[in-house]
């Protein structure tokens, strides 16, 4: 073992995950970060649409390719705009006491930050592991191993890469 490496600081199963080529490659090439970013953008969009639907908002009013295909009903688009403007006005007046904050923004933030926090622990673990492997001192004590395990269990990137490389 490299100088400064303390085997009891990292469980064997976590060391194996960190050393898995698909995990490392997906971190180094940015695929993990891109996947996380795409997930949170989709998560925000879905939750905002679901929230606004309760007030009559139609998320399909503007087609995805609206530059090529004109929206079919401008009245629905105007209604959507009014809904959004009213929610924003209420939010600006009430801030964190508004229903927008309580039922939409805060839960979204908590969920996204939970995922980001797990991802950051994975990055810290990989950096520490490789610092130790080249003889530097690094400490795993501030890294939550269960967060890393949960993050990797929730990410299909590991299995997807293994299937794509065969």
N, C-alpha and C positions, 0 to 999 in steps of 0.2 A: 504494500500500500504506500502511496506517496507520503512524504513528510507532512505532518499536520492532519492527516486523514484519520478521523475517528469513525469507525464503522458504525458505532451505535447511534450516530447522529442522523443517519439516513437508513430507513428500513430497506431490506433487500428488494422487496417488490417495487418500491419507488425508484430505487437505483436502476432496476431493469427497465422501468418505463422511461426514465430519463435517457437511458442509453439506447432505447429503441430507435433505429434509423428513421422510421417514418415520423416519430415525434420530433426528433432533432431537425430533420429536413424541413418539416412544416413550420418550425419556429424560425430557422435560419432564412428560409426563402420568403418568409412573411405570410405564408398561407394560413397559419393559425390566427394571426392578427387580422388578416383580411376576412376570414370566416367569422371571427368575433364581431368585427365591424358590420359585416353584412347582416349578421343575426340581429344586432341591436337596432339597425336602421329598419329592418323588417318588423321587429318587435314594436318599435315606436309607431310605425305606420299602422299596423294592425290595431293597436290599442287606441290610438287617436281616432281611427275610423269607427271602431266599436263604440267608443264614448260618444262621438258626435252623432252616430245613428240614433241614439236615444232622443235626440232633439230634432230628428227629421232630416239629417244630413244624408246625402246620397254620394258615397265615395266613387260611384261609377259615372257620375255626371260628366266628368272630363275624361275622354279616352286617353289611354297611356301614350299613344302617338298623336296627341292633339295638334301637333304642328302639321301633320299630314292629313289628319281626319278631323274635320270640324265637329265640335260637340253638337249633339242633336237637339238639345233643349236648353236654351239660354235662361229660361225662367228658373229651372232647377239650379243652375249655376248661381244665379242671383240669390236664391234662397239659401244655398250653401254658404255664400259669402256673408249673408246676414247672420246666420247661425255662428259662424266663426268670429265675426266682429263682435257679436254680443258676448260670447264667452271670453274673448280677449279683454273687452271693456270691464266686465265683472272681475276678471283676474287682476287687472291693473288697479282696480279700486280696493280689492280685498286681499290681494297677495296670498300668503300661505293659509289664510282662513277661507279662501274660496273653494267651492266644490271642485273646480278645475284642478287645483293643487291637491286636494285631499283624495279625489277619486281617480285622477289621471297622472299628474306629473310625479307626485311623491312615490306611488307604487312602481311606476316605470323606472324612476331613478334608483330605487332600492334594488330592483331586479337586475338592472344593468350593472350597477356598481358591485353587486354580489359576484356576477360573472367576471367582471374585470379584475376584481380582487383575487379570485381563484387563478386567473390567467397570470397575474403578476407574481403570485407565489410559485407558479410553474417556472416562470422566467428566472426568478431568484434561485430556485433549486438547480436549474440547469447551469446557471453562471457559477454558483458555489461548487457544484460537482466538478466542473471543468477547471476552475481555479485550483481545487484540491488535486485534481489529476495531473496538473503540471507542477505541483510542489508548493503552491501558495497556500496560505492559511485562509480558510473560509469557515463560516459557521452556519449551520442549518437551524439553529435554535429558534430563530424568529420566523421560520417558514412553517406554515401550517400544512402538514403532510396530507391530512384528510381533504383539505381544499383542493390540493393538486390531484389527488385520486378522484375526487368528485368531478373536477373539471375534465379530466381525461376520460372518465366514464361517460360524461355527457357529450363529448365531442366525437362525432363519427369520423373525424379526420384520420385517426389512427387506423381504423379498419379500412377506410376508403383508400388510403395510400397503400396499404398492404395488398389490397385487391388490385389496384391499378399497376403495381410494380411487378405483378406475376404474369 
